[in-house]
Every structure is written in C-alpha cells, then in structure tokens.
C-alpha cells in the first residue's frame, strides 16, 4: 500500500531528528545536585571558545535551557556541560545516562571572552560557576597571564573541578561558607587578600548573581577592571525575545547576544536578581507536578 505524502514527510523528519540528536557519552556526579555530562556535538566542539554557551532541549516536550560549555574536545567531537538540579528540565537532564539522546543542542552562542595578555588575572568562581570559569582560566593562562583563582561554595562537596582549575592557575585559594574545606569565608574575602597582596590587572567573576554583585563592589573599591558572566533568564538565545535583558551602564543589553560577559561595575545586579526570581512560583508548581508524576509512575511500576 502506498504511503500518503504526510506519512512519508513524517517518516523522513523522524529519521532526520534521530540522525541529528546529540548522544550523551559519559556522566559524572559531582555532588547530590551537580552533574557533569560529556555530549557528542562535533560542530560546536570545533568552534567553541571560552565564554561561549549552548541552549538545549531534552525532547519535544522540554523547555530550552542555556548552559555554559565547560570544556570541549575537538578530536572526539565532544563538549562538557555541568548541570545543577534546579527545575524540571535540569533534573531530567541530570537523570540521563550514557547513550541517551538530547533532541536539540544549539551553539556556540554568545560572545567569547575577551582574552588577551593583561598581566595578572583574578578569577573568582562560586559553586557551579566554577565550570564556566575553567575555560576562561585556561585561556588567560595560555595567553601568557599570571592567573590567581579563588573558588568558593557553601561546602566542600560543591567545590568542583578543582584539579582542572589548578592545572591552569598559578595559585588557587579555596573558601567554603561552613569551613568544611579550605578557609572559612566568602569569595570576597579571598579576593581582597590577593588584591591587597599584589597588583591585579583584571578580574573575572562567575557564580550566583549575589556573589558577582559583591565581587563587583569589592573590585570597584580597588579600581580593578572586572567582567561578570551573567546567568539571566533566557528563551531563544538570539536576542529576539528580550527575556535575558539586563541594565548595563543605564542601557538595555541582551545577555545572549551582547554577553554573557559585561563590565561588572556597570551591571544593575539588583534588577538582575529580581528578574531571576520572576518565575519562582511557576517553576515550583511545575516541579511539584513533575514529582507527583514521577511518584505515580513509580507506584504503577511497583504494582506491576
């Protein structure tokens, strides 16, 4: 029996989607809620630079979520993503296993970090922000700079990629809120110690918005040029939707195409923090529904 036109188109489209999906090569659990995924994405791996990010969609029912490229291997055609469980999509992504396929993966997006020889660079990373900081630390070191890295998190389990950062740093300082590893204190404490000890020519800060805000206040006090990589709410990644807009020096900028890095001394962090919390209620409702669905499926499987 001859297939109708629409059936043939659907079959061709399905084959095309399967062919172009991105398989997960390996996974690693850093802590209870933080995972590393190595994904096959040869085109992105070939052109990615420090500071670039991707946007992915797990399947046709998933939302688009932005993630910074923590590493890339041109030979194997893979990129490394570090994901923290936060909502439905990130939780589903962290639950994926080697061999599972990601439907859509677009990138590299955004502007690459302005890497050049400046002298001494202070790199401040907080929590999962250490992942996008790693390729920047590597790039600045390869450009001939002295790199001092300050890594901070709530506790020891949340200090990630320490060995990798040490590989490209002249010095690494570790701080934790609870004192479970390194020195007890916040990232600003370590950063100020280094600023007072020697001349810092440039600072890069990546982490929670509140962390970057206080790093910016500190470096402004000491007149240290500082870039912050923003994690604004994002939808399309092409500058059309406007969801990722941020106020920089009194002007509207779009994180996806103008950033993600901006002059930290000009960013309106208070506005950014408010925008980041704009969908908290909806995210919680969606996550509660997801948990209820998973519980129902688990009970159904148990009864069988």
C-alpha positions as a Markdown table, in Angstrom:
| # | Residue | x | y | z |
|---|---|---|---|---|
| 1 | Unk | 0.0 | 0.0 | 0.0 |
| 2 | Unk | 1.4 | 3.4 | -1.0 |
| 3 | Unk | 2.1 | 5.8 | 1.9 |
| 4 | Unk | 0.4 | 9.1 | 1.8 |
| 5 | Unk | 2.5 | 12.3 | 1.4 |
| 6 | Unk | 2.2 | 13.4 | 5.1 |
| 7 | Unk | 3.3 | 9.9 | 6.3 |
| 8 | Unk | 6.4 | 10.0 | 4.2 |
| 9 | Unk | 7.3 | 13.5 | 5.4 |
| 10 | Unk | 6.8 | 12.5 | 9.0 |
| 11 | Unk | 9.0 | 9.4 | 8.5 |
| 12 | Unk | 11.8 | 11.4 | 6.8 |
| 13 | Unk | 11.5 | 14.1 | 9.6 |
| 14 | Unk | 11.7 | 11.5 | 12.3 |
| 15 | Unk | 14.8 | 9.9 | 10.7 |
| 16 | Unk | 16.4 | 13.4 | 10.4 |
| 17 | Unk | 15.7 | 14.2 | 14.1 |
| 18 | Unk | 17.2 | 10.9 | 15.2 |
| 19 | Unk | 20.3 | 11.4 | 13.0 |
| 20 | Unk | 20.9 | 14.9 | 14.3 |
| 21 | Unk | 20.4 | 14.2 | 18.0 |
| 22 | Unk | 23.3 | 14.5 | 20.4 |
| 23 | Unk | 24.1 | 11.4 | 22.4 |
| 24 | Unk | 25.5 | 11.6 | 26.0 |
| 25 | Unk | 28.9 | 9.9 | 26.0 |
| 26 | Unk | 29.5 | 9.9 | 29.8 |
| 27 | Unk | 28.2 | 11.3 | 33.1 |
| 28 | Unk | 29.8 | 12.0 | 36.4 |
| 29 | Unk | 28.1 | 13.0 | 39.7 |
| 30 | Unk | 30.0 | 15.8 | 41.5 |
| 31 | Unk | 27.5 | 16.1 | 44.4 |
| 32 | Unk | 23.9 | 15.4 | 45.2 |
| 33 | Unk | 22.6 | 18.0 | 42.8 |
| 34 | Unk | 25.5 | 18.7 | 40.4 |
| 35 | Unk | 26.4 | 16.5 | 37.5 |
| 36 | Unk | 28.9 | 16.6 | 34.6 |
| 37 | Unk | 27.8 | 15.4 | 31.1 |
| 38 | Unk | 30.0 | 14.8 | 28.1 |
| 39 | Unk | 27.9 | 15.2 | 25.0 |
| 40 | Unk | 28.7 | 14.4 | 21.3 |
| 41 | Unk | 28.5 | 17.7 | 19.5 |
| 42 | Unk | 31.4 | 17.9 | 16.9 |
| 43 | Unk | 30.4 | 21.1 | 15.2 |
| 44 | Unk | 30.2 | 23.0 | 18.5 |
| 45 | Unk | 33.4 | 21.4 | 19.8 |
| 46 | Unk | 35.2 | 22.6 | 16.7 |
| 47 | Unk | 34.3 | 26.3 | 17.0 |
| 48 | Unk | 33.7 | 26.9 | 20.7 |
| 49 | Unk | 35.7 | 29.4 | 22.6 |
| 50 | Unk | 36.0 | 30.4 | 26.3 |
| 51 | Unk | 32.8 | 32.1 | 27.4 |
| 52 | Unk | 30.5 | 30.5 | 24.8 |
| 53 | Unk | 27.3 | 28.7 | 25.8 |
| 54 | Unk | 24.7 | 26.4 | 24.3 |
| 55 | Unk | 21.0 | 26.1 | 24.6 |
| 56 | Unk | 19.5 | 22.6 | 24.6 |
| 57 | Unk | 16.1 | 20.9 | 24.7 |
| 58 | Unk | 15.9 | 17.4 | 26.0 |
| 59 | Unk | 12.9 | 16.3 | 23.9 |
| 60 | Unk | 10.0 | 17.8 | 22.1 |
| 61 | Unk | 8.2 | 18.4 | 25.4 |
| 62 | Unk | 11.2 | 20.1 | 27.2 |
| 63 | Unk | 12.0 | 23.8 | 27.6 |
| 64 | Unk | 15.1 | 25.4 | 26.2 |
| 65 | Unk | 17.8 | 25.9 | 28.9 |
| 66 | Unk | 21.2 | 27.7 | 28.5 |
| 67 | Unk | 24.4 | 26.0 | 29.7 |
| 68 | Unk | 27.9 | 27.2 | 29.5 |
| 69 | Unk | 30.4 | 25.0 | 27.8 |
| 70 | Unk | 32.9 | 23.9 | 30.5 |
| 71 | Unk | 35.2 | 22.1 | 28.1 |
| 72 | Unk | 35.5 | 20.8 | 24.5 |
| 73 | Unk | 37.5 | 18.2 | 22.7 |
| 74 | Unk | 37.8 | 18.7 | 19.0 |
| 75 | Unk | 39.3 | 15.3 | 18.4 |
| 76 | Unk | 36.5 | 13.4 | 20.0 |
| 77 | Unk | 33.9 | 16.0 | 19.0 |
| 78 | Unk | 32.5 | 16.3 | 22.5 |
| 79 | Unk | 31.6 | 19.2 | 24.8 |
| 80 | Unk | 31.4 | 19.1 | 28.6 |
| 81 | Unk | 28.4 | 20.5 | 30.4 |
| 82 | Unk | 28.0 | 21.0 | 34.2 |
| 83 | Unk | 24.4 | 21.0 | 35.4 |
| 84 | Unk | 22.8 | 21.7 | 38.7 |
| 85 | Unk | 19.4 | 20.4 | 39.5 |
| 86 | Unk | 17.1 | 23.3 | 39.9 |
| 87 | Unk | 13.8 | 22.8 | 38.0 |
| 88 | Unk | 12.2 | 20.1 | 35.9 |
| 89 | Unk | 14.4 | 20.3 | 32.8 |
| 90 | Unk | 17.7 | 20.3 | 34.7 |
| 91 | Unk | 16.5 | 17.5 | 37.0 |
| 92 | Unk | 15.6 | 15.4 | 33.9 |
| 93 | Unk | 18.9 | 16.2 | 32.3 |
| 94 | Unk | 20.9 | 15.1 | 35.4 |
| 95 | Unk | 19.0 | 11.8 | 35.3 |
| 96 | Unk | 20.1 | 11.0 | 31.8 |
| 97 | Unk | 22.6 | 8.2 | 31.2 |
| 98 | Unk | 25.3 | 7.5 | 28.6 |
| 99 | Unk | 23.7 | 6.6 | 25.3 |
| 100 | Unk | 20.6 | 8.8 | 26.0 |
| 101 | Unk | 20.0 | 11.4 | 23.3 |
| 102 | Unk | 19.4 | 15.2 | 23.6 |
| 103 | Unk | 17.0 | 16.3 | 20.9 |
| 104 | Unk | 18.2 | 19.9 | 20.3 |
| 105 | Unk | 21.6 | 21.4 | 21.1 |
| 106 | Unk | 22.4 | 24.8 | 19.6 |
| 107 | Unk | 25.6 | 26.7 | 19.8 |
| 108 | Unk | 28.1 | 28.1 | 20.3 |
| 109 | Unk | 26.2 | 31.1 | 21.4 |
| 110 | Unk | 27.1 | 34.5 | 22.9 |
| 111 | Unk | 30.3 | 36.4 | 22.6 |
| 112 | Unk | 33.6 | 34.7 | 23.5 |
| 113 | Unk | 35.6 | 36.1 | 26.4 |
| 114 | Unk | 38.0 | 38.9 | 25.5 |
| 115 | Unk | 41.2 | 37.0 | 26.2 |
| 116 | Unk | 44.5 | 38.9 | 26.0 |
| 117 | Unk | 47.7 | 39.4 | 27.8 |
| 118 | Unk | 47.0 | 41.9 | 30.6 |
| 119 | Unk | 49.3 | 40.8 | 33.4 |
| 120 | Unk | 47.7 | 39.3 | 36.5 |
| 121 | Unk | 44.2 | 38.0 | 36.3 |
| 122 | Unk | 42.0 | 37.3 | 39.3 |
| 123 | Unk | 39.4 | 34.6 | 38.6 |
| 124 | Unk | 36.5 | 34.2 | 41.1 |
| 125 | Unk | 34.2 | 31.3 | 40.8 |
| 126 | Unk | 31.2 | 30.4 | 43.0 |
| 127 | Unk | 29.6 | 27.0 | 43.1 |
| 128 | Unk | 28.7 | 25.7 | 39.6 |
| 129 | Unk | 30.1 | 29.0 | 38.3 |
| 130 | Unk | 33.5 | 27.3 | 38.6 |
| 131 | Unk | 32.6 | 25.2 | 35.5 |
| 132 | Unk | 32.3 | 28.2 | 33.0 |
| 133 | Unk | 35.2 | 29.8 | 34.8 |
| 134 | Unk | 37.5 | 26.9 | 33.9 |
| 135 | Unk | 37.9 | 27.5 | 30.1 |
| 136 | Unk | 38.4 | 31.2 | 30.8 |
| 137 | Unk | 41.2 | 30.5 | 33.3 |
| 138 | Unk | 42.8 | 28.2 | 30.8 |
| 139 | Unk | 42.6 | 30.8 | 28.0 |
| 140 | Unk | 44.1 | 33.6 | 30.1 |
| 141 | Unk | 46.9 | 31.3 | 31.2 |
| 142 | Unk | 47.7 | 30.3 | 27.6 |
| 143 | Unk | 47.7 | 33.9 | 26.6 |
| 144 | Unk | 50.7 | 34.4 | 29.0 |
| 145 | Unk | 49.0 | 35.8 | 32.1 |
| 146 | Unk | 49.6 | 35.1 | 35.8 |
| 147 | Unk | 46.3 | 33.6 | 37.0 |
| 148 | Unk | 45.1 | 33.6 | 40.6 |
| 149 | Unk | 41.9 | 31.6 | 41.1 |
| 150 | Unk | 39.5 | 31.9 | 44.1 |
| 151 | Unk | 37.0 | 29.1 | 44.3 |
| 152 | Unk | 34.1 | 29.3 | 46.8 |
| 153 | Unk | 31.0 | 27.4 | 47.7 |
| 154 | Unk | 28.7 | 26.6 | 50.6 |
| 155 | Unk | 30.6 | 23.4 | 51.5 |
| 156 | Unk | 33.3 | 21.0 | 50.3 |
| 157 | Unk | 31.0 | 18.9 | 48.1 |
| 158 | Unk | 30.2 | 22.0 | 46.0 |
| 159 | Unk | 33.8 | 22.8 | 45.1 |
| 160 | Unk | 34.0 | 21.3 | 41.6 |
| 161 | Unk | 36.8 | 20.9 | 39.0 |
| 162 | Unk | 39.5 | 22.0 | 41.5 |
| 163 | Unk | 42.2 | 19.9 | 39.9 |
| 164 | Unk | 41.4 | 21.2 | 36.4 |
| 165 | Unk | 41.5 | 24.8 | 37.7 |
| 166 | Unk | 44.8 | 24.2 | 39.5 |
| 167 | Unk | 46.3 | 23.0 | 36.2 |
| 168 | Unk | 45.9 | 26.4 | 34.6 |
| 169 | Unk | 46.4 | 28.6 | 37.7 |
| 170 | Unk | 49.5 | 30.0 | 39.3 |
| 171 | Unk | 47.7 | 29.9 | 42.7 |
| 172 | Unk | 44.3 | 28.6 | 43.9 |
| 173 | Unk | 42.5 | 29.7 | 47.0 |
| 174 | Unk | 39.5 | 27.7 | 48.4 |
| 175 | Unk | 36.8 | 29.1 | 50.6 |
| 176 | Unk | 33.7 | 27.5 | 52.0 |
| 177 | Unk | 30.8 | 29.1 | 53.9 |
| 178 | Unk | 30.9 | 26.3 | 56.6 |
| 179 | Unk | 34.7 | 25.9 | 56.7 |
| 180 | Unk | 34.5 | 22.2 | 55.6 |
| 181 | Unk | 37.3 | 22.8 | 53.1 |
| 182 | Unk | 39.9 | 25.4 | 52.6 |
| 183 | Unk | 39.3 | 28.6 | 54.5 |
| 184 | Unk | 36.0 | 29.5 | 56.1 |
| 185 | Unk | 34.6 | 32.6 | 54.4 |
| 186 | Unk | 33.2 | 34.1 | 51.3 |
| 187 | Unk | 34.8 | 34.6 | 47.9 |
| 188 | Unk | 35.2 | 38.3 | 48.5 |
| 189 | Unk | 37.5 | 37.6 | 51.5 |
| 190 | Unk | 39.9 | 35.6 | 49.4 |
| 191 | Unk | 39.8 | 38.1 | 46.5 |
| 192 | Unk | 40.5 | 41.0 | 48.8 |
| 193 | Unk | 43.5 | 39.3 | 50.3 |
| 194 | Unk | 45.0 | 38.8 | 46.8 |
| 195 | Unk | 44.2 | 42.4 | 45.7 |
| 196 | Unk | 45.9 | 43.8 | 48.8 |
| 197 | Unk | 48.9 | 41.5 | 48.3 |
| 198 | Unk | 49.7 | 42.3 | 44.7 |
| 199 | Unk | 48.6 | 44.3 | 41.6 |
| 200 | Unk | 45.6 | 42.7 | 39.9 |
| 201 | Unk | 45.1 | 43.9 | 36.3 |
| 202 | Unk | 41.8 | 42.3 | 35.6 |
| 203 | Unk | 39.1 | 40.2 | 37.4 |
| 204 | Unk | 36.5 | 37.8 | 36.0 |
| 205 | Unk | 33.7 | 36.7 | 38.3 |
| 206 | Unk | 31.2 | 33.8 | 37.6 |
| 207 | Unk | 28.7 | 32.4 | 40.1 |
| 208 | Unk | 25.4 | 33.4 | 41.7 |
| 209 | Unk | 24.2 | 36.9 | 40.9 |
| 210 | Unk | 24.5 | 38.0 | 44.5 |
| 211 | Unk | 28.1 | 36.7 | 44.6 |
| 212 | Unk | 29.1 | 38.6 | 41.5 |
| 213 | Unk | 27.4 | 41.8 | 42.9 |
| 214 | Unk | 29.7 | 41.8 | 45.9 |
| 215 | Unk | 32.8 | 40.9 | 43.9 |
| 216 | Unk | 32.0 | 43.9 | 41.7 |
| 217 | Unk | 31.6 | 46.2 | 44.7 |
| 218 | Unk | 34.9 | 45.0 | 46.1 |
| 219 | Unk | 36.9 | 45.4 | 42.8 |
| 220 | Unk | 35.3 | 48.8 | 42.2 |
| 221 | Unk | 36.6 | 49.9 | 45.5 |
| 222 | Unk | 40.1 | 49.0 | 44.4 |
| 223 | Unk | 39.7 | 50.1 | 40.8 |
| 224 | Unk | 40.2 | 46.6 | 39.3 |
| 225 | Unk | 38.6 | 46.2 | 35.9 |
| 226 | Unk | 36.0 | 43.3 | 36.3 |
| 227 | Unk | 33.9 | 41.2 | 34.0 |
| 228 | Unk | 30.9 | 39.2 | 35.2 |
| 229 | Unk | 29.3 | 36.4 | 33.2 |
| 230 | Unk | 25.5 | 36.6 | 33.7 |
| 231 | Unk | 23.0 | 33.8 | 34.1 |
| 232 | Unk | 19.9 | 35.8 | 33.1 |
| 233 | Unk | 16.6 | 34.1 | 32.2 |
| 234 | Unk | 16.9 | 33.1 | 28.6 |
| 235 | Unk | 14.5 | 31.7 | 25.9 |
| 236 | Unk | 15.6 | 31.9 | 22.3 |
| 237 | Unk | 19.3 | 32.8 | 22.6 |
| 238 | Unk | 19.2 | 35.1 | 19.5 |
| 239 | Unk | 18.2 | 38.4 | 21.0 |
| 240 | Unk | 14.7 | 38.4 | 19.7 |
| 241 | Unk | 12.6 | 37.5 | 22.8 |
| 242 | Unk | 14.2 | 40.0 | 25.2 |
| 243 | Unk | 13.9 | 37.7 | 28.2 |
| 244 | Unk | 17.6 | 38.0 | 29.1 |
| 245 | Unk | 17.7 | 41.8 | 29.0 |
| 246 | Unk | 20.0 | 43.4 | 31.6 |
| 247 | Unk | 20.8 | 47.0 | 32.5 |
| 248 | Unk | 24.4 | 47.8 | 31.9 |
| 249 | Unk | 25.5 | 51.4 | 32.4 |
| 250 | Unk | 21.9 | 52.6 | 32.1 |
| 251 | Unk | 21.4 | 50.9 | 28.7 |
| 252 | Unk | 19.5 | 47.7 | 27.9 |
| 253 | Unk | 21.7 | 44.8 | 26.8 |
| 254 | Unk | 20.8 | 41.2 | 25.9 |
| 255 | Unk | 22.8 | 38.6 | 27.7 |
| 256 | Unk | 22.5 | 36.1 | 24.8 |
| 257 | Unk | 24.0 | 38.2 | 22.0 |
| 258 | Unk | 25.7 | 41.1 | 23.8 |
| 259 | Unk | 27.1 | 38.9 | 26.6 |
| 260 | Unk | 27.1 | 36.8 | 28.6 |
| 261 | Unk | 30.1 | 38.9 | 30.0 |
| 262 | Unk | 29.7 | 42.5 | 30.8 |
| 263 | Unk | 31.6 | 45.2 | 32.8 |
| 264 | Unk | 30.6 | 44.2 | 36.3 |
| 265 | Unk | 30.9 | 47.8 | 37.6 |
| 266 | Unk | 28.1 | 48.9 | 35.3 |
| 267 | Unk | 25.6 | 46.0 | 35.8 |
| 268 | Unk | 22.4 | 46.7 | 37.7 |
| 269 | Unk | 22.7 | 43.5 | 39.8 |
| 270 | Unk | 19.6 | 44.3 | 41.9 |
| 271 | Unk | 17.4 | 44.4 | 38.8 |
| 272 | Unk | 19.0 | 41.2 | 37.5 |
| 273 | Unk | 18.3 | 39.4 | 40.8 |
| 274 | Unk | 14.7 | 40.5 | 40.7 |
| 275 | Unk | 14.3 | 39.2 | 37.2 |
| 276 | Unk | 15.9 | 35.9 | 38.1 |
| 277 | Unk | 13.2 | 35.4 | 40.7 |
| 278 | Unk | 10.4 | 36.4 | 38.4 |
| 279 | Unk | 9.2 | 32.8 | 37.7 |
| 280 | Unk | 10.0 | 31.1 | 41.0 |
| 281 | Unk | 6.3 | 30.3 | 41.8 |
| 282 | Unk | 5.7 | 28.8 | 38.3 |
| 283 | Unk | 8.9 | 26.8 | 38.5 |
| 284 | Unk | 7.9 | 25.4 | 41.9 |
| 285 | Unk | 4.4 | 24.5 | 40.6 |
| 286 | Unk | 6.0 | 22.8 | 37.6 |
| 287 | Unk | 8.5 | 20.9 | 39.7 |
| 288 | Unk | 5.8 | 19.8 | 42.2 |
| 289 | Unk | 3.7 | 18.4 | 39.3 |
| 290 | Unk | 6.8 | 16.6 | 37.9 |
| 291 | Unk | 7.5 | 15.0 | 41.3 |
| 292 | Unk | 3.8 | 13.9 | 41.6 |
| 293 | Unk | 4.0 | 12.3 | 38.1 |
| 294 | Unk | 7.3 | 10.5 | 39.0 |
| 295 | Unk | 5.8 | 9.2 | 42.2 |
| 296 | Unk | 2.7 | 7.9 | 40.4 |
| 297 | Unk | 4.8 | 6.2 | 37.7 |
| 298 | Unk | 7.0 | 4.6 | 40.5 |
| 299 | Unk | 3.9 | 3.3 | 42.3 |
| 300 | Unk | 2.5 | 1.9 | 39.0 |
| 301 | Unk | 5.7 | 0.1 | 38.2 |
| 302 | Unk | 5.8 | -1.3 | 41.8 |
| 303 | Unk | 2.3 | -2.7 | 41.4 |
| 304 | Unk | 3.2 | -4.4 | 38.2 |
